[in-house]
């Protein structure tokens, strides 16, 4: 694979094409889950089987999102022989992957399209009173992060795992207007 001429020199052209560049990298500062009042929500439970010599081994894979409805959200997956154990593992995994999302008046700062694999999610800020206009997996993430007014559209793959990761890609790339104004040496109102 040839390195891509634009962006990160470590990202190959194939990775950039499929949306697998390093945008889902963990945030530099790890957010501890202890001080937060996190609520969990199960997005999907999938029954999976592994064929072995003696037959088939049944297990369950759970995709879970946790959030404090105040700008912190995380997602995780868990796999176990029983559903409650898979959900518990998913919650523990989600608590380790928390991110902070900048919010303005219970909505997002700006429009963005998040990508992961074949999944693409458009997230748009909305005026007060609009509500959360989102489908399944995106709705769960938006409610967990504490967004009250937003419009979203799943553009590519509707696979819950890809949709959640694409939504997180968009949320990770959200720019905080206060931080942006500080970097540019301007007031927030000027921007």
C-alpha positions in Angstrom: 0.0 0.0 0.0 1.3 3.4 -0.9 1.2 6.2 1.8 -1.4 8.8 1.2 -0.1 12.2 0.1 -2.6 14.2 2.2 -2.9 14.2 6.0 -1.1 11.7 8.2 1.9 10.0 6.5 1.2 6.8 8.4 -2.3 6.5 6.8 -2.4 4.5 3.6 -4.7 5.5 0.7 -6.8 2.4 1.1 -7.3 3.2 4.8 -8.3 6.8 3.9 -10.7 5.5 1.2 -12.5 3.1 3.6 -12.6 5.7 6.4 -10.2 3.7 8.6 -7.7 6.5 9.2 -6.7 7.1 12.7 -9.8 9.3 13.6 -11.1 6.8 16.1 -7.9 7.1 18.2 -8.5 7.4 21.9 -8.5 11.0 23.3 -5.2 12.1 24.8 -6.7 12.7 28.2 -8.5 9.7 29.7 -11.7 10.7 31.4 -12.3 8.8 34.7 -15.8 7.3 35.2 -15.8 7.6 39.0 -17.1 11.1 39.4 -19.8 10.9 36.6 -23.4 9.7 37.0 -23.4 7.4 34.0 -26.5 5.8 32.5 -26.2 2.9 30.2 -28.2 1.9 27.2 -28.0 -1.3 25.2 -28.0 -0.7 21.4 -27.9 -4.2 20.1 -27.5 -7.8 21.2 -26.3 -10.3 18.7 -26.3 -14.1 19.1 -23.1 -15.5 17.6 -22.0 -19.1 17.2 -18.6 -20.7 16.9 -18.4 -24.0 15.2 -16.1 -26.5 17.0 -15.4 -30.2 16.8 -18.2 -31.1 19.2 -20.8 -28.9 17.7 -21.6 -25.2 18.1 -20.8 -22.8 20.9 -23.4 -20.2 21.4 -22.5 -16.7 22.8 -24.0 -13.2 22.9 -22.3 -10.0 21.8 -23.7 -6.7 23.2 -23.1 -3.1 22.0 -23.6 -0.7 24.9 -23.4 3.1 25.2 -22.9 5.0 28.5 -23.2 8.7 29.1 -23.9 11.3 31.8 -26.2 13.5 29.6 -23.8 16.3 30.3 -21.3 16.0 27.5 -19.5 12.7 28.3 -20.2 9.5 26.4 -18.6 6.2 25.6 -19.4 2.9 23.9 -18.2 -0.6 24.3 -18.8 -4.2 23.3 -19.0 -7.3 25.5 -19.2 -10.9 24.6 -20.2 -13.8 26.9 -22.2 -17.0 27.1 -25.1 -15.2 28.7 -26.8 -11.8 27.9 -26.4 -10.1 31.3 -22.7 -10.9 31.4 -22.2 -9.6 27.9 -24.0 -6.3 28.8 -21.9 -6.0 32.0 -18.7 -6.4 30.0 -19.9 -3.9 27.4 -20.6 -1.3 30.1 -17.1 -1.8 31.7 -15.6 -1.4 28.2 -17.7 1.7 27.5 -16.6 3.3 30.8 -12.9 3.0 29.7 -13.6 4.8 26.4 -15.3 8.0 27.5 -15.0 11.1 25.4 -16.0 14.7 26.1 -18.3 16.5 23.6 -18.7 20.3 23.4 -22.4 21.3 23.7 -24.0 24.7 23.2 -27.6 25.2 24.4 -28.2 21.4 24.4 -27.2 21.0 20.8 -24.0 20.5 18.8 -21.7 23.4 17.8 -21.7 22.6 14.0 -22.6 20.2 11.3 -20.3 17.2 10.6 -20.3 13.9 8.8 -18.7 11.1 10.7 -17.3 8.0 8.9 -16.3 4.6 9.9 -15.9 1.8 7.3 -19.1 1.9 5.1 -21.0 3.8 7.8 -21.5 7.5 7.4 -23.6 9.7 9.8 -24.6 13.3 9.3 -25.2 15.3 12.5 -26.7 18.8 12.4 -27.4 21.2 15.2 -31.0 22.2 15.6 -33.0 25.1 17.1 -34.5 24.7 20.6 -37.6 22.6 20.6 -36.7 20.4 17.7 -35.9 17.3 19.7 -33.7 14.4 18.8 -34.4 13.4 15.2 -32.3 10.3 14.9 -32.7 6.6 14.3 -31.8 3.7 16.6 -28.1 3.7 17.4 -27.5 7.4 16.7 -30.5 8.3 19.0 -29.0 6.2 21.9 -25.7 8.0 21.5 -27.2 11.5 21.3 -29.4 10.9 24.4 -26.4 9.5 26.3 -24.3 12.6 25.5 -27.1 15.0 26.6 -28.1 16.5 23.2 -31.7 17.7 23.3 -32.0 19.2 19.8 -30.3 17.6 16.8 -31.0 16.3 13.4 -29.2 13.3 12.1 -29.2 11.0 9.0 -27.4 7.7 8.6 -26.1 7.8 5.0 -24.1 4.6 4.5 -24.2 1.2 6.3 -26.9 0.8 8.9 -24.9 -1.8 10.8 -25.2 -0.6 14.5 -21.5 -1.1 15.1 -20.5 1.1 12.1 -23.2 3.6 12.9 -22.0 4.0 16.5 -18.4 4.3 15.5 -19.2 6.9 12.7 -21.3 8.9 15.3 -18.3 8.8 17.7 -16.0 9.9 14.8 -18.2 13.0 14.3 -18.4 13.7 18.0 -14.6 13.4 18.4 -14.1 15.9 15.6 -16.5 18.5 17.1 -14.7 21.7 17.7 -15.4 23.7 20.9 -16.2 27.3 19.9 -14.7 28.7 23.1 -11.4 26.9 22.6 -11.4 27.9 18.9 -12.0 31.6 19.7 -9.2 31.5 22.3 -6.7 30.0 19.7 -7.7 32.6 17.1 -7.5 35.5 19.7 -11.2 36.5 19.1 -14.4 36.6 21.1 -16.9 33.8 20.6 -19.5 36.4 19.3 -17.0 37.4 16.5 -16.9 34.0 15.0 
